[in-house]
């Protein structure tokens, strides 16, 4: 019998993986994307791209969808747009 251990990913690696999953959905259904710029403490900087970059609803996408999903897994996270 083989013992299986879950990989020990860092918090930043977990956040990066979550953002990649969110981005894949956004790319498929909305032709936009989201990328991780940095993680500094509880502050997570992301950049919206593709169709999301110039969209009038990008603020709602960022705070409602991206930040909301991230906070489900990292409740103390503060998600901001990178300049």
mmCIF file of the N, C-alpha and C atoms, coordinates in Angstrom:
data_MODEL
# 
_entry.id   MODEL 
# 
loop_
_atom_site.group_PDB 
_atom_site.id 
_atom_site.type_symbol 
_atom_site.label_atom_id 
_atom_site.label_alt_id 
_atom_site.label_comp_id 
_atom_site.label_asym_id 
_atom_site.label_entity_id 
_atom_site.label_seq_id 
_atom_site.pdbx_PDB_ins_code 
_atom_site.Cartn_x 
_atom_site.Cartn_y 
_atom_site.Cartn_z 
_atom_site.occupancy 
_atom_site.B_iso_or_equiv 
_atom_site.pdbx_formal_charge 
_atom_site.auth_seq_id 
_atom_site.auth_comp_id 
_atom_site.auth_asym_id 
_atom_site.auth_atom_id 
_atom_site.pdbx_PDB_model_num 
ATOM 1   N N  . UNK A 1 1  ? 0.848   -1.173 0.000   1.00 0.00 ? 1  UNK A N  1 
ATOM 2   C CA . UNK A 1 1  ? 0.000   0.000  0.000   1.00 0.00 ? 1  UNK A CA 1 
ATOM 3   C C  . UNK A 1 1  ? 0.893   1.235  0.000   1.00 0.00 ? 1  UNK A C  1 
ATOM 4   N N  . UNK A 1 2  ? 0.536   2.187  -0.853  1.00 0.00 ? 2  UNK A N  1 
ATOM 5   C CA . UNK A 1 2  ? 1.321   3.408  -0.983  1.00 0.00 ? 2  UNK A CA 1 
ATOM 6   C C  . UNK A 1 2  ? 0.642   4.539  -0.232  1.00 0.00 ? 2  UNK A C  1 
ATOM 7   N N  . UNK A 1 3  ? 1.421   5.259  0.555   1.00 0.00 ? 3  UNK A N  1 
ATOM 8   C CA . UNK A 1 3  ? 0.892   6.437  1.241   1.00 0.00 ? 3  UNK A CA 1 
ATOM 9   C C  . UNK A 1 3  ? 0.942   7.619  0.285   1.00 0.00 ? 3  UNK A C  1 
ATOM 10  N N  . UNK A 1 4  ? -0.168  8.310  0.160   1.00 0.00 ? 4  UNK A N  1 
ATOM 11  C CA . UNK A 1 4  ? -0.226  9.494  -0.690  1.00 0.00 ? 4  UNK A CA 1 
ATOM 12  C C  . UNK A 1 4  ? -0.275  10.728 0.197   1.00 0.00 ? 4  UNK A C  1 
ATOM 13  N N  . UNK A 1 5  ? 0.580   11.673 -0.134  1.00 0.00 ? 5  UNK A N  1 
ATOM 14  C CA . UNK A 1 5  ? 0.612   12.930 0.607   1.00 0.00 ? 5  UNK A CA 1 
ATOM 15  C C  . UNK A 1 5  ? 0.245   14.070 -0.338  1.00 0.00 ? 5  UNK A C  1 
ATOM 16  N N  . UNK A 1 6  ? -0.561  14.970 0.146   1.00 0.00 ? 6  UNK A N  1 
ATOM 17  C CA . UNK A 1 6  ? -0.894  16.153 -0.634  1.00 0.00 ? 6  UNK A CA 1 
ATOM 18  C C  . UNK A 1 6  ? 0.336   17.040 -0.729  1.00 0.00 ? 6  UNK A C  1 
ATOM 19  N N  . UNK A 1 7  ? 0.557   17.648 -1.889  1.00 0.00 ? 7  UNK A N  1 
ATOM 20  C CA . UNK A 1 7  ? 1.693   18.564 -2.023  1.00 0.00 ? 7  UNK A CA 1 
ATOM 21  C C  . UNK A 1 7  ? 1.555   19.726 -1.042  1.00 0.00 ? 7  UNK A C  1 
ATOM 22  N N  . UNK A 1 8  ? 2.674   20.226 -0.597  1.00 0.00 ? 8  UNK A N  1 
ATOM 23  C CA . UNK A 1 8  ? 2.689   21.335 0.348   1.00 0.00 ? 8  UNK A CA 1 
ATOM 24  C C  . UNK A 1 8  ? 2.980   22.621 -0.425  1.00 0.00 ? 8  UNK A C  1 
ATOM 25  N N  . UNK A 1 9  ? 1.919   23.237 -0.973  1.00 0.00 ? 9  UNK A N  1 
ATOM 26  C CA . UNK A 1 9  ? 2.080   24.458 -1.752  1.00 0.00 ? 9  UNK A CA 1 
ATOM 27  C C  . UNK A 1 9  ? 2.080   25.670 -0.829  1.00 0.00 ? 9  UNK A C  1 
ATOM 28  N N  . UNK A 1 10 ? 2.881   26.662 -1.190  1.00 0.00 ? 10 UNK A N  1 
ATOM 29  C CA . UNK A 1 10 ? 2.897   27.913 -0.430  1.00 0.00 ? 10 UNK A CA 1 
ATOM 30  C C  . UNK A 1 10 ? 1.585   28.654 -0.658  1.00 0.00 ? 10 UNK A C  1 
ATOM 31  N N  . UNK A 1 11 ? 1.307   29.612 0.180   1.00 0.00 ? 11 UNK A N  1 
ATOM 32  C CA . UNK A 1 11 ? 0.098   30.428 0.050   1.00 0.00 ? 11 UNK A CA 1 
ATOM 33  C C  . UNK A 1 11 ? 0.076   31.127 -1.307  1.00 0.00 ? 11 UNK A C  1 
ATOM 34  N N  . UNK A 1 12 ? 1.208   31.681 -1.718  1.00 0.00 ? 12 UNK A N  1 
ATOM 35  C CA . UNK A 1 12 ? 1.267   32.363 -3.014  1.00 0.00 ? 12 UNK A CA 1 
ATOM 36  C C  . UNK A 1 12 ? 1.014   31.389 -4.165  1.00 0.00 ? 12 UNK A C  1 
ATOM 37  N N  . UNK A 1 13 ? 1.535   30.182 -4.077  1.00 0.00 ? 13 UNK A N  1 
ATOM 38  C CA . UNK A 1 13 ? 1.281   29.182 -5.115  1.00 0.00 ? 13 UNK A CA 1 
ATOM 39  C C  . UNK A 1 13 ? -0.204  28.813 -5.170  1.00 0.00 ? 13 UNK A C  1 
ATOM 40  N N  . UNK A 1 14 ? -0.834  28.725 -4.009  1.00 0.00 ? 14 UNK A N  1 
ATOM 41  C CA . UNK A 1 14 ? -2.267  28.424 -3.971  1.00 0.00 ? 14 UNK A CA 1 
ATOM 42  C C  . UNK A 1 14 ? -3.069  29.559 -4.601  1.00 0.00 ? 14 UNK A C  1 
ATOM 43  N N  . UNK A 1 15 ? -2.711  30.796 -4.285  1.00 0.00 ? 15 UNK A N  1 
ATOM 44  C CA . UNK A 1 15 ? -3.394  31.963 -4.854  1.00 0.00 ? 15 UNK A CA 1 
ATOM 45  C C  . UNK A 1 15 ? -3.180  32.006 -6.359  1.00 0.00 ? 15 UNK A C  1 
ATOM 46  N N  . UNK A 1 16 ? -1.960  31.755 -6.802  1.00 0.00 ? 16 UNK A N  1 
ATOM 47  C CA . UNK A 1 16 ? -1.652  31.757 -8.241  1.00 0.00 ? 16 UNK A CA 1 
ATOM 48  C C  . UNK A 1 16 ? -2.496  30.702 -8.966  1.00 0.00 ? 16 UNK A C  1 
ATOM 49  N N  . UNK A 1 17 ? -2.597  29.511 -8.396  1.00 0.00 ? 17 UNK A N  1 
ATOM 50  C CA . UNK A 1 17 ? -3.392  28.451 -9.005  1.00 0.00 ? 17 UNK A CA 1 
ATOM 51  C C  . UNK A 1 17 ? -4.864  28.819 -9.080  1.00 0.00 ? 17 UNK A C  1 
ATOM 52  N N  . UNK A 1 18 ? -5.387  29.436 -8.030  1.00 0.00 ? 18 UNK A N  1 
ATOM 53  C CA . UNK A 1 18 ? -6.784  29.855 -8.012  1.00 0.00 ? 18 UNK A CA 1 
ATOM 54  C C  . UNK A 1 18 ? -7.033  30.913 -9.081  1.00 0.00 ? 18 UNK A C  1 
ATOM 55  N N  . UNK A 1 19 ? -6.143  31.884 -9.191  1.00 0.00 ? 19 UNK A N  1 
ATOM 56  C CA . UNK A 1 19 ? -6.295  32.932 -10.204 1.00 0.00 ? 19 UNK A CA 1 
ATOM 57  C C  . UNK A 1 19 ? -6.206  32.349 -11.611 1.00 0.00 ? 19 UNK A C  1 
ATOM 58  N N  . UNK A 1 20 ? -5.354  31.368 -11.810 1.00 0.00 ? 20 UNK A N  1 
ATOM 59  C CA . UNK A 1 20 ? -5.271  30.715 -13.122 1.00 0.00 ? 20 UNK A CA 1 
ATOM 60  C C  . UNK A 1 20 ? -6.595  30.030 -13.473 1.00 0.00 ? 20 UNK A C  1 
ATOM 61  N N  . UNK A 1 21 ? -7.245  29.430 -12.488 1.00 0.00 ? 21 UNK A N  1 
ATOM 62  C CA . UNK A 1 21 ? -8.538  28.799 -12.743 1.00 0.00 ? 21 UNK A CA 1 
ATOM 63  C C  . UNK A 1 21 ? -9.609  29.841 -13.055 1.00 0.00 ? 21 UNK A C  1 
ATOM 64  N N  . UNK A 1 22 ? -9.612  30.941 -12.323 1.00 0.00 ? 22 UNK A N  1 
ATOM 65  C CA . UNK A 1 22 ? -10.564 32.027 -12.596 1.00 0.00 ? 22 UNK A CA 1 
ATOM 66  C C  . UNK A 1 22 ? -10.323 32.573 -14.001 1.00 0.00 ? 22 UNK A C  1 
ATOM 67  N N  . UNK A 1 23 ? -9.058  32.768 -14.347 1.00 0.00 ? 23 UNK A N  1 
ATOM 68  C CA . UNK A 1 23 ? -8.705  33.312 -15.654 1.00 0.00 ? 23 UNK A CA 1 
ATOM 69  C C  . UNK A 1 23 ? -9.153  32.381 -16.778 1.00 0.00 ? 23 UNK A C  1 
ATOM 70  N N  . UNK A 1 24 ? -8.993  31.077 -16.589 1.00 0.00 ? 24 UNK A N  1 
ATOM 71  C CA . UNK A 1 24 ? -9.407  30.127 -17.623 1.00 0.00 ? 24 UNK A CA 1 
ATOM 72  C C  . UNK A 1 24 ? -10.900 30.265 -17.911 1.00 0.00 ? 24 UNK A C  1 
ATOM 73  N N  . UNK A 1 25 ? -11.694 30.437 -16.879 1.00 0.00 ? 25 UNK A N  1 
ATOM 74  C CA . UNK A 1 25 ? -13.129 30.620 -17.061 1.00 0.00 ? 25 UNK A CA 1 
ATOM 75  C C  . UNK A 1 25 ? -13.421 31.935 -17.791 1.00 0.00 ? 25 UNK A C  1 
ATOM 76  N N  . UNK A 1 26 ? -12.779 33.005 -17.348 1.00 0.00 ? 26 UNK A N  1 
ATOM 77  C CA . UNK A 1 26 ? -12.990 34.312 -17.967 1.00 0.00 ? 26 UNK A CA 1 
ATOM 78  C C  . UNK A 1 26 ? -12.580 34.270 -19.442 1.00 0.00 ? 26 UNK A C  1 
ATOM 79  N N  . UNK A 1 27 ? -11.466 33.599 -19.747 1.00 0.00 ? 27 UNK A N  1 
ATOM 80  C CA . UNK A 1 27 ? -11.003 33.494 -21.129 1.00 0.00 ? 27 UNK A CA 1 
ATOM 81  C C  . UNK A 1 27 ? -12.016 32.746 -21.988 1.00 0.00 ? 27 UNK A C  1 
ATOM 82  N N  . UNK A 1 28 ? -12.524 31.645 -21.473 1.00 0.00 ? 28 UNK A N  1 
ATOM 83  C CA . UNK A 1 28 ? -13.430 30.811 -22.252 1.00 0.00 ? 28 UNK A CA 1 
ATOM 84  C C  . UNK A 1 28 ? -14.758 31.505 -22.526 1.00 0.00 ? 28 UNK A C  1 
ATOM 85  N N  . UNK A 1 29 ? -15.322 32.157 -21.541 1.00 0.00 ? 29 UNK A N  1 
ATOM 86  C CA . UNK A 1 29 ? -16.670 32.690 -21.675 1.00 0.00 ? 29 UNK A CA 1 
ATOM 87  C C  . UNK A 1 29 ? -16.747 34.185 -21.944 1.00 0.00 ? 29 UNK A C  1 
ATOM 88  N N  . UNK A 1 30 ? -15.670 34.924 -21.669 1.00 0.00 ? 30 UNK A N  1 
ATOM 89  C CA . UNK A 1 30 ? -15.735 36.380 -21.807 1.00 0.00 ? 30 UNK A CA 1 
ATOM 90  C C  . UNK A 1 30 ? -14.575 36.960 -22.619 1.00 0.00 ? 30 UNK A C  1 
ATOM 91  N N  . UNK A 1 31 ? -13.670 36.126 -23.050 1.00 0.00 ? 31 UNK A N  1 
ATOM 92  C CA . UNK A 1 31 ? -12.518 36.541 -23.864 1.00 0.00 ? 31 UNK A CA 1 
ATOM 93  C C  . UNK A 1 31 ? -11.620 37.550 -23.149 1.00 0.00 ? 31 UNK A C  1 
ATOM 94  N N  . UNK A 1 32 ? -11.609 37.479 -21.843 1.00 0.00 ? 32 UNK A N  1 
ATOM 95  C CA . UNK A 1 32 ? -10.724 38.313 -21.039 1.00 0.00 ? 32 UNK A CA 1 
ATOM 96  C C  . UNK A 1 32 ? -9.796  37.423 -20.245 1.00 0.00 ? 32 UNK A C  1 
ATOM 97  N N  . UNK A 1 33 ? -9.044  38.015 -19.350 1.00 0.00 ? 33 UNK A N  1 
ATOM 98  C CA . UNK A 1 33 ? -8.160  37.226 -18.503 1.00 0.00 ? 33 UNK A CA 1 
ATOM 99  C C  . UNK A 1 33 ? -7.833  38.016 -17.240 1.00 0.00 ? 33 UNK A C  1 
ATOM 100 N N  . UNK A 1 34 ? -7.295  37.312 -16.275 1.00 0.00 ? 34 UNK A N  1 
ATOM 101 C CA . UNK A 1 34 ? -6.809  37.941 -15.053 1.00 0.00 ? 34 UNK A CA 1 
ATOM 102 C C  . UNK A 1 34 ? -5.465  37.303 -14.730 1.00 0.00 ? 34 UNK A C  1 
ATOM 103 N N  . UNK A 1 35 ? -4.493  38.128 -14.355 1.00 0.00 ? 35 UNK A N  1 
ATOM 104 C CA . UNK A 1 35 ? -3.175  37.601 -14.010 1.00 0.00 ? 35 UNK A CA 1 
ATOM 105 C C  . UNK A 1 35 ? -2.734  38.127 -12.645 1.00 0.00 ? 35 UNK A C  1 
ATOM 106 N N  . UNK A 1 36 ? -2.021  37.288 -11.931 1.00 0.00 ? 36 UNK A N  1 
ATOM 107 C CA . UNK A 1 36 ? -1.462  37.676 -10.643 1.00 0.00 ? 36 UNK A CA 1 
ATOM 108 C C  . UNK A 1 36 ? -0.232  38.536 -10.878 1.00 0.00 ? 36 UNK A C  1 
ATOM 109 N N  . UNK A 1 37 ? -0.202  39.694 -10.247 1.00 0.00 ? 37 UNK A N  1 
ATOM 110 C CA . UNK A 1 37 ? 0.959   40.584 -10.340 1.00 0.00 ? 37 UNK A CA 1 
ATOM 111 C C  . UNK A 1 37 ? 1.845   40.401 -9.110  1.00 0.00 ? 37 UNK A C  1 
ATOM 112 N N  . UNK A 1 38 ? 1.222   40.418 -7.909  1.00 0.00 ? 38 UNK A N  1 
ATOM 113 C CA . UNK A 1 38 ? 2.028   40.239 -6.694  1.00 0.00 ? 38 UNK A CA 1 
ATOM 114 C C  . UNK A 1 38 ? 1.139   39.876 -5.514  1.00 0.00 ? 38 UNK A C  1 
ATOM 115 N N  . UNK A 1 39 ? 1.784   39.293 -4.515  1.00 0.00 ? 39 UNK A N  1 
ATOM 116 C CA . UNK A 1 39 ? 1.150   39.012 -3.233  1.00 0.00 ? 39 UNK A CA 1 
ATOM 117 C C  . UNK A 1 39 ? 2.066   39.605 -2.170  1.00 0.00 ? 39 UNK A C  1 
ATOM 118 N N  . UNK A 1 40 ? 1.524   40.557 -1.415  1.00 0.00 ? 40 UNK A N  1 
ATOM 119 C CA . UNK A 1 40 ? 2.288   41.189 -0.340  1.00 0.00 ? 40 UNK A CA 1 
ATOM 120 C C  . UNK A 1 40 ? 1.425   41.165 0.908   1.00 0.00 ? 40 UNK A C  1 
ATOM 121 N N  . UNK A 1 41 ? 1.694   40.226 1.787   1.00 0.00 ? 41 UNK A N  1 
ATOM 122 C CA . UNK A 1 41 ? 0.850   40.054 2.959   1.00 0.00 ? 41 UNK A CA 1 
ATOM 123 C C  . UNK A 1 41 ? -0.529  39.608 2.523   1.00 0.00 ? 41 UNK A C  1 
ATOM 124 N N  . UNK A 1 42 ? -1.560  40.348 2.937   1.00 0.00 ? 42 UNK A N  1 
ATOM 125 C CA . UNK A 1 42 ? -2.935  40.024 2.550   1.00 0.00 ? 42 UNK A CA 1 
ATOM 126 C C  . UNK A 1 42 ? -3.370  40.744 1.274   1.00 0.00 ? 42 UNK A C  1 
ATOM 127 N N  . UNK A 1 43 ? -2.492  41.576 0.714   1.00 0.00 ? 43 UNK A N  1 
ATOM 128 C CA . UNK A 1 43 ? -2.831  42.328 -0.495  1.00 0.00 ? 43 UNK A CA 1 
ATOM 129 C C  . UNK A 1 43 ? -2.403  41.567 -1.736  1.00 0.00 ? 43 UNK A C  1 
ATOM 130 N N  . UNK A 1 44 ? -3.377  41.340 -2.606  1.00 0.00 ? 44 UNK A N  1 
ATOM 131 C CA . UNK A 1 44 ? -3.139  40.614 -3.847  1.00 0.00 ? 44 UNK A CA 1 
ATOM 132 C C  . UNK A 1 44 ? -3.397  41.572 -5.001  1.00 0.00 ? 44 UNK A C  1 
ATOM 133 N N  . UNK A 1 45 ? -2.375  41.810 -5.827  1.00 0.00 ? 45 UNK A N  1 
ATOM 134 C CA . UNK A 1 45 ? -2.514  42.685 -6.987  1.00 0.00 ? 45 UNK A CA 1 
ATOM 135 C C  . UNK A 1 45 ? -2.720  41.827 -8.221  1.00 0.00 ? 45 UNK A C  1 
ATOM 136 N N  . UNK A 1 46 ? -3.749  42.178 -8.985  1.00 0.00 ? 46 UNK A N  1 
ATOM 137 C CA . UNK A 1 46 ? -4.037  41.462 -10.223 1.00 0.00 ? 46 UNK A CA 1 
ATOM 138 C C  . UNK A 1 46 ? -4.226  42.458 -11.359 1.00 0.00 ? 46 UNK A C  1 
ATOM 139 N N  . UNK A 1 47 ? -4.117  41.946 -12.570 1.00 0.00 ? 47 UNK A N  1 
ATOM 140 C CA . UNK A 1 47 ? -4.331  42.773 -13.754 1.00 0.00 ? 47 UNK A CA 1 
ATOM 141 C C  . UNK A 1 47 ? -5.332  42.058 -14.649 1.00 0.00 ? 47 UNK A C  1 
ATOM 142 N N  . UNK A 1 48 ? -6.357  42.798 -15.056 1.00 0.00 ? 48 UNK A N  1 
ATOM 143 C CA . UNK A 1 48 ? -7.319  42.263 -16.008 1.00 0.00 ? 48 UNK A CA 1 
ATOM 144 C C  . UNK A 1 48 ? -6.818  42.564 -17.411 1.00 0.00 ? 48 UNK A C  1 
ATOM 145 N N  . UNK A 1 49 ? -7.000  41.611 -18.318 1.00 0.00 ? 49 UNK A N  1 
ATOM 146 C CA . UNK A 1 49 ? -6.540  41.795 -19.687 1.00 0.00 ? 49 UNK A CA 1 
ATOM 147 C C  . UNK A 1 49 ? -7.562  41.287 -20.680 1.00 0.00 ? 49 UNK A C  1 
ATOM 148 N N  . UNK A 1 50 ? -7.166  41.272 -21.936 1.00 0.00 ? 50 UNK A N  1 
ATOM 149 C CA . UNK A 1 50 ? -8.069  40.836 -22.995 1.00 0.00 ? 50 UNK A CA 1 
ATOM 150 C C  . UNK A 1 50 ? -9.278  41.747 -23.054 1.00 0.00 ? 50 UNK A C  1 
ATOM 151 N N  . UNK A 1 51 ? -10.448 41.163 -23.262 1.00 0.00 ? 51 UNK A N  1 
ATOM 152 C CA . UNK A 1 51 ? -11.684 41.937 -23.358 1.00 0.00 ? 51 UNK A CA 1 
ATOM 153 C C  . UNK A 1 51 ? -11.999 42.666 -22.060 1.00 0.00 ? 51 UNK A C  1 
ATOM 154 N N  . UNK A 1 52 ? -11.476 42.199 -20.940 1.00 0.00 ? 52 UNK A N  1 
ATOM 155 C CA . UNK A 1 52 ? -11.749 42.836 -19.643 1.00 0.00 ? 52 UNK A CA 1 
ATOM 156 C C  . UNK A 1 52 ? -10.991 44.147 -19.465 1.00 0.00 ? 52 UNK A C  1 
ATOM 157 N N  . UNK A 1 53 ? -9.902  44.326 -20.179 1.00 0.00 ? 53 UNK A N  1 
ATOM 158 C CA . UNK A 1 53 ? -9.048  45.498 -19.977 1.00 0.00 ? 53 UNK A CA 1 
ATOM 159 C C  . UNK A 1 53 ? -9.782  46.810 -20.231 1.00 0.00 ? 53 UNK A C  1 
ATOM 160 N N  . UNK A 1 54 ? -10.610 46.858 -21.246 1.00 0.00 ? 54 UNK A N  1 
ATOM 161 C CA . UNK A 1 54 ? -11.298 48.099 -21.607 1.00 0.00 ? 54 UNK A CA 1 
ATOM 162 C C  . UNK A 1 54 ? -12.799 48.061 -21.313 1.00 0.00 ? 54 UNK A C  1 
ATOM 163 N N  . UNK A 1 55 ? -13.248 47.010 -20.652 1.00 0.00 ? 55 UNK A N  1 
ATOM 164 C CA . UNK A 1 55 ? -14.677 46.838 -20.403 1.00 0.00 ? 55 UNK A CA 1 
ATOM 165 C C  . UNK A 1 55 ? -15.162 47.781 -19.296 1.00 0.00 ? 55 UNK A C  1 
ATOM 166 N N  . UNK A 1 56 ? -16.351 48.349 -19.490 1.00 0.00 ? 56 UNK A N  1 
ATOM 167 C CA . UNK A 1 56 ? -16.933 49.236 -18.482 1.00 0.00 ? 56 UNK A CA 1 
ATOM 168 C C  . UNK A 1 56 ? -17.275 48.492 -17.189 1.00 0.00 ? 56 UNK A C  1 
ATOM 169 N N  . UNK A 1 57 ? -17.413 47.185 -17.263 1.00 0.00 ? 57 UNK A N  1 
ATOM 170 C CA . UNK A 1 57 ? -17.759 46.393 -16.082 1.00 0.00 ? 57 UNK A CA 1 
ATOM 171 C C  . UNK A 1 57 ? -16.542 45.763 -15.403 1.00 0.00 ? 57 UNK A C  1 
ATOM 172 N N  . UNK A 1 58 ? -15.346 46.191 -15.778 1.00 0.00 ? 58 UNK A N  1 
ATOM 173 C CA . UNK A 1 58 ? -14.135 45.562 -15.233 1.00 0.00 ? 58 UNK A CA 1 
ATOM 174 C C  . UNK A 1 58 ? -14.022 45.736 -13.716 1.00 0.00 ? 58 UNK A C  1 
ATOM 175 N N  . UNK A 1 59 ? -14.476 46.853 -13.179 1.00 0.00 ? 59 UNK A N  1 
ATOM 176 C CA . UNK A 1 59 ? -14.438 47.057 -11.721 1.00 0.00 ? 59 UNK A CA 1 
ATOM 177 C C  . UNK A 1 59 ? -15.324 46.032 -11.023 1.00 0.00 ? 59 UNK A C  1 
ATOM 178 N N  . UNK A 1 60 ? -16.512 45.793 -11.577 1.00 0.00 ? 60 UNK A N  1 
ATOM 179 C CA . UNK A 1 60 ? -17.410 44.800 -11.001 1.00 0.00 ? 60 UNK A CA 1 
ATOM 180 C C  . UNK A 1 60 ? -16.833 43.395 -11.145 1.00 0.00 ? 60 UNK A C  1 
ATOM 181 N N  . UNK A 1 61 ? -16.196 43.127 -12.278 1.00 0.00 ? 61 UNK A N  1 
ATOM 182 C CA . UNK A 1 61 ? -15.555 41.821 -12.476 1.00 0.00 ? 61 UNK A CA 1 
ATOM 183 C C  . UNK A 1 61 ? -14.454 41.624 -11.445 1.00 0.00 ? 61 UNK A C  1 
ATOM 184 N N  . UNK A 1 62 ? -13.645 42.647 -11.262 1.00 0.00 ? 62 UNK A N  1 
ATOM 185 C CA . UNK A 1 62 ? -12.532 42.555 -10.318 1.00 0.00 ? 62 UNK A CA 1 
ATOM 186 C C  . UNK A 1 62 ? -13.026 42.351 -8.891  1.00 0.00 ? 62 UNK A C  1 
ATOM 187 N N  . UNK A 1 63 ? -13.916 43.220 -8.424  1.00 0.00 ? 63 UNK A N  1 
ATOM 188 C CA . UNK A 1 63 ? -14.335 43.146 -7.027  1.00 0.00 ? 63 UNK A CA 1 
ATOM 189 C C  . UNK A 1 63 ? -15.379 42.069 -6.766  1.00 0.00 ? 63 UNK A C  1 
ATOM 190 N N  . UNK A 1 64 ? -16.293 41.897 -7.681  1.00 0.00 ? 64 UNK A N  1 
ATOM 191 C CA . UNK A 1 64 ? -17.352 40.914 -7.454  1.00 0.00 ? 64 UNK A CA 1 
ATOM 192 C C  . UNK A 1 64 ? -16.935 39.492 -7.724  1.00 0.00 ? 64 UNK A C  1 
ATOM 193 N N  . UNK A 1 65 ? -16.351 39.290 -8.875  1.00 0.00 ? 65 UNK A N  1 
ATOM 194 C CA . UNK A 1 65 ? -16.068 37.933 -9.312  1.00 0.00 ? 65 UNK A CA 1 
ATOM 195 C C  . UNK A 1 65 ? -14.687 37.463 -8.846  1.00 0.00 ? 65 UNK A C  1 
ATOM 196 N N  . UNK A 1 66 ? -13.649 38.192 -9.221  1.00 0.00 ? 66 UNK A N  1 
ATOM 197 C CA . UNK A 1 66 ? -12.286 37.770 -8.892  1.00 0.00 ? 66 UNK A CA 1 
ATOM 198 C C  . UNK A 1 66 ? -12.053 37.844 -7.383  1.00 0.00 ? 66 UNK A C  1 
ATOM 199 N N  . UNK A 1 67 ? -12.255 39.016 -6.793  1.00 0.00 ? 67 UNK A N  1 
ATOM 200 C CA . UNK A 1 67 ? -12.013 39.177 -5.357  1.00 0.00 ? 67 UNK A CA 1 
ATOM 201 C C  . UNK A 1 67 ? -12.955 38.304 -4.537  1.00 0.00 ? 67 UNK A C  1 
ATOM 202 N N  . UNK A 1 68 ? -14.215 38.225 -4.961  1.00 0.00 ? 68 UNK A N  1 
ATOM 203 C CA . UNK A 1 68 ? -15.179 37.411 -4.232  1.00 0.00 ? 68 UNK A CA 1 
ATOM 204 C C  . UNK A 1 68 ? -14.783 35.950 -4.190  1.00 0.00 ? 68 UNK A C  1 
ATOM 205 N N  . UNK A 1 69 ? -14.305 35.433 -5.308  1.00 0.00 ? 69 UNK A N  1 
ATOM 206 C CA . UNK A 1 69 ? -13.865 34.036 -5.362  1.00 0.00 ? 69 UNK A CA 1 
ATOM 207 C C  . UNK A 1 69 ? -12.624 33.827 -4.505  1.00 0.00 ? 69 UNK A C  1 
ATOM 208 N N  . UNK A 1 70 ? -11.670 34.737 -4.611  1.00 0.00 ? 70 UNK A N  1 
ATOM 209 C CA . UNK A 1 70 ? -10.437 34.611 -3.823  1.00 0.00 ? 70 UNK A CA 1 
ATOM 210 C C  . UNK A 1 70 ? -10.757 34.640 -2.331  1.00 0.00 ? 70 UNK A C  1 
ATOM 211 N N  . UNK A 1 71 ? -11.653 35.529 -1.906  1.00 0.00 ? 71 UNK A N  1 
ATOM 212 C CA . UNK A 1 71 ? -11.990 35.640 -0.477  1.00 0.00 ? 71 UNK A CA 1 
ATOM 213 C C  . UNK A 1 71 ? -12.723 34.400 0.055   1.00 0.00 ? 71 UNK A C  1 
ATOM 214 N N  . UNK A 1 72 ? -13.318 33.612 -0.816  1.00 0.00 ? 72 UNK A N  1 
ATOM 215 C CA . UNK A 1 72 ? -13.930 32.359 -0.361  1.00 0.00 ? 72 UNK A CA 1 
ATOM 216 C C  . UNK A 1 72 ? -12.865 31.424 0.203   1.00 0.00 ? 72 UNK A C  1 
ATOM 217 N N  . UNK A 1 73 ? -11.657 31.489 -0.340  1.00 0.00 ? 73 UNK A N  1 
ATOM 218 C CA . UNK A 1 73 ? -10.564 30.617 0.080   1.00 0.00 ? 73 UNK A CA 1 
ATOM 219 C C  . UNK A 1 73 ? -9.560  31.320 0.986   1.00 0.00 ? 73 UNK A C  1 
ATOM 220 N N  . UNK A 1 74 ? -9.453  32.638 0.829   1.00 0.00 ? 74 UNK A N  1 
ATOM 221 C CA . UNK A 1 74 ? -8.516  33.450 1.618   1.00 0.00 ? 74 UNK A CA 1 
ATOM 222 C C  . UNK A 1 74 ? -9.292  34.654 2.155   1.00 0.00 ? 74 UNK A C  1 
ATOM 223 N N  . UNK A 1 75 ? -10.052 34.472 3.249   1.00 0.00 ? 75 UNK A N  1 
ATOM 224 C CA . UNK A 1 75 ? -10.985 35.498 3.746   1.00 0.00 ? 75 UNK A CA 1 
ATOM 225 C C  . UNK A 1 75 ? -10.366 36.857 4.059   1.00 0.00 ? 75 UNK A C  1 
ATOM 226 N N  . UNK A 1 76 ? -9.092  36.903 4.393   1.00 0.00 ? 76 UNK A N  1 
ATOM 227 C CA . UNK A 1 76 ? -8.442  38.166 4.751   1.00 0.00 ? 76 UNK A CA 1 
ATOM 228 C C  . UNK A 1 76 ? -7.844  38.893 3.550   1.00 0.00 ? 76 UNK A C  1 
ATOM 229 N N  . UNK A 1 77 ? -7.988  38.318 2.369   1.00 0.00 ? 77 UNK A N  1 
ATOM 230 C CA . UNK A 1 77 ? -7.369  38.884 1.164   1.00 0.00 ? 77 UNK A CA 1 
ATOM 231 C C  . UNK A 1 77 ? -8.005  40.217 0.794   1.00 0.00 ? 77 UNK A C  1 
ATOM 232 N N  . UNK A 1 78 ? -7.146  41.120 0.343   1.00 0.00 ? 78 UNK A N  1 
ATOM 233 C CA . UNK A 1 78 ? -7.562  42.397 -0.209  1.00 0.00 ? 78 UNK A CA 1 
ATOM 234 C C  . UNK A 1 78 ? -7.070  42.380 -1.658  1.00 0.00 ? 78 UNK A C  1 
ATOM 235 N N  . UNK A 1 79 ? -7.989  42.388 -2.597  1.00 0.00 ? 79 UNK A N  1 
ATOM 236 C CA . UNK A 1 79 ? -7.642  42.278 -4.007  1.00 0.00 ? 79 UNK A CA 1 
ATOM 237 C C  . UNK A 1 79 ? -7.744  43.659 -4.638  1.00 0.00 ? 79 UNK A C  1 
ATOM 238 N N  . UNK A 1 80 ? -6.647  44.084 -5.277  1.00 0.00 ? 80 UNK A N  1 
ATOM 239 C CA . UNK A 1 80 ? -6.619  45.396 -5.921  1.00 0.00 ? 80 UNK A CA 1 
ATOM 240 C C  . UNK A 1 80 ? -6.101  45.247 -7.352  1.00 0.00 ? 80 UNK A C  1 
ATOM 241 N N  . UNK A 1 81 ? -6.465  46.207 -8.175  1.00 0.00 ? 81 UNK A N  1 
ATOM 242 C CA . UNK A 1 81 ? -5.983  46.240 -9.559  1.00 0.00 ? 81 UNK A CA 1 
ATOM 243 C C  . UNK A 1 81 ? -4.581  46.817 -9.605  1.00 0.00 ? 81 UNK A C  1 
ATOM 244 N N  . UNK A 1 82 ? -3.725  46.198 -10.394 1.00 0.00 ? 82 UNK A N  1 
ATOM 245 C CA . UNK A 1 82 ? -2.372  46.731 -10.598 1.00 0.00 ? 82 UNK A CA 1 
ATOM 246 C C  . UNK A 1 82 ? -2.468  47.904 -11.553 1.00 0.00 ? 82 UNK A C  1 
ATOM 247 N N  . UNK A 1 83 ? -1.670  48.893 -11.330 1.00 0.00 ? 83 UNK A N  1 
ATOM 248 C CA . UNK A 1 83 ? -1.651  50.088 -12.208 1.00 0.00 ? 83 UNK A CA 1 
ATOM 249 C C  . UNK A 1 83 ? -0.955  49.775 -13.484 1.00 0.00 ? 83 UNK A C  1 
# 
